[in-house]
Amino acid sequence: MLKRRLISAAIIVSIMVVLLWLDHYLGRKEVWGMPGLVLALVTTLTAVMATSELVRMWRAAGCERLSYVVSVGGTLLMCAGAFLPLYWPGALERWPFLGVFGGALIGLFAALVAAAGHEMWWFDKPGSEIERLSRQVFSFTYLGMVISMVAPHRLMIGMGPAEQQINGNGICAVLAVIVTVKMSDTFAYMFGKIWGRRKLAPLLSPNKTIEGAAGSFVGAIVGAAIVFYLVAWFVGDDYFYKPFWWILVYGVVVALAGMMGDLAESLVKRDAQCKDSSGWLAGLGGILDIIDSLIFAAPASYLVWLILG
């Protein structure tokens, strides 16, 4: 299991590095000058796959009439709104009242209307309509949390001076949250395997331990330091260099939010009575199992940026 887990993780990390390099390259003014375009496409695909896994789990648990089309369509609408500043850079200048999350809120509204309209159209008798509608709304709002945070991280909206080098800093900001979360997960797994004794949430996630949770904070700080002190040296600018106390706060907050995201996905899986969201990634489960920590960690990361600058 550990060998397959490491191989799958290595493949995913390699693909991620290539895609982020491509996103950074296309973001240069002399190339396309559109930072985040590749990231938007990849994140949208990831969100759609995760939504499909969520619907599959619920349908297997007895909610057979739950619609793939409505749930996935809602996620696509959320993505279209959230990534508006990436594929239409002039949108915020033309409509400044939208703010950082205006596009995401418009996408959410459109998704809610579509989901409610679907249930109205097919309503025939009282029963499980509200439960089904609630699950569909949960699917695209739950995944929409991380979706709506990618654009402001990539464009560093509201952070730093106006003359900042958006392309390099944006890549660093995205890498910071991803590397911090994944290093947190890795250290939690190692600490839990070596020293884990006391259960953290025995009913919800039996394999998680308090010792592993402690390791997650160590890994998060290490991961954040790698990005802020090494990666930023090559692709960021002076604004991205932070003092160590800032990195400590960032690592602890993101690690804590990542653990909450992990446990939240465990709650969803326990409710659906399944071990993994899917089984096509050897040793890792499915897409939802990979991004579960990021779903809560991405908003927490952006909050740290807003508060601490």
Sequence and secondary structure as in RCSB ss.txt:
>XXXX:A:sequence
MLKRRLISAAIIVSIMVVLLWLDHYLGRKEVWGMPGLVLALVTTLTAVMATSELVRMWRAAGCERLSYVVSVGGT
LLMCAGAFLPLYWPGALERWPFLGVFGGALIGLFAALVAAAGHEMWWFDKPGSEIERLSRQVFSFTYLGMVISMV
APHRLMIGMGPAEQQINGNGICAVLAVIVTVKMSDTFAYMFGKIWGRRKLAPLLSPNKTIEGAAGSFVGAIVGAA
IVFYLVAWFVGDDYFYKPFWWILVYGVVVALAGMMGDLAESLVKRDAQCKDSSGWLAGLGGILDIIDSLIFAAPA
SYLVWLILG
>XXXX:A:secstr
 HHHHHHHHHHHHHHHHHHHHHHHHHTSTTTT  TTHHHHHHHHHHHHHHHHHHHHHHHHTT TT  HHHHHHHH
HHHHHHHTHHHH TTHHHH GGGTTTHHHHHHHHHHHHHHHHHHHHH  SSSSHHHHHHHHHHHHHHHHHHHHHH
HHHHHTTTSS TTS HHHHHHHHHHHHHHHHHHHHHHHHHHHHHH  SEEETTTEEEEEHHHHHHHHHHHHHHHH
HIIIIIHHHH  GGG   HHHHHHHHHHHHHHHHHHHHHHHHHHHHHT SSS SSBTTTB HHHHHHHHHHHHHH
HHHHHHHH 
